[in-house]
Amino acid sequence: MSFSPDAVLRDVRDHLAQELYLTAGEIAETDHLDELPRADSVRLLRVVSRLERDYDLEFDDEQIRDAETVADLVALVLAAHEAATR
């Protein structure tokens, strides 16, 4: 699995699109998660759970709560990966 920012962004957008019944093209890196169509806490937690499983990572609960945008989720994955490989 690739941990480049572009690859992680693609995965985050794909997971959000699948969970929210959108296309990945409808989701921008700057979009606020709570403003995406059909987004609610349960659906967003499912996306986070899939990211944790796909990347074999575990995110800190506080960091998850602090993620406001799609870019924040990407940064969360990249930071967790960096921390796990130290």
N, C-alpha and C positions, 0 to 999 in steps of 0.2 A: 504494500500500500504506500502510495506517495504522500509525503508530507510537505510538498511545495504549497505555498499559499494559493496558487491557482487551482491545484488539484483539490485542496481542502474546500475552497470556495465552491467549486463545482459539486462536491459531495454534499455540502451543507444546503446548497440551493436545491439539489435533487431530493434530499430528504424532506425539506420543507415543502417542496412542490407536491411530493407524493402524499404527505400527511394533510396538506391543506387543499388538495384537489386543484392545484394550479400547474402552470408550466414553469420550468426553471427560468425561462425568459421573462416571466412576470415578476421575478424576484431580483431586486437590486441589492448590491452589497451595502448600500446606505439605508435600506428599508428598516424601519423599526419593527421588531418582531410582533409587538402587541397591536400593530396597525395593519398587519397582513390580513387579507380576507380569511374568515373562518378561524383565525388564530385564537386559541384560548390556552390556559395554563396546562391543561391535560395534553393537548396536541403538541405544544412546545416541549413538554417534558418527554414525550415519546420521541421527538426528534433528538433531543439530547441523549436519551437512552440509546438510540440507534448509533449515534456518533461514538458514544463510549464503547459500545460493543464492536462496531466496525473497526475502530482504531485501537481497541484493547487498552483503553484509558479510563481513568476515573477522575471526574471533575469535582472540585470543591463546591459544596452547596452555595456558599456565598458568591463564588464566581459565576455560578449559573444564574443566580438572582440578579447579579450586576450586568449580565449580558442584555443589552437593549437593542442592538442591531444585528443584522446578518454578519457584518464585519466583526462584531464582538464575539460571535460564536466561532468564527474562523480563528480569531486570535486565541480563544480559549483552547481549541484543539491544538494549535501550534505550541502554545505555552505548556500545556499538559504533556505533550510529546517531548518537548525539550527537557522538562523536569524529570520525566520518566527515564530518559536516556543519560542522565548525569551520573 
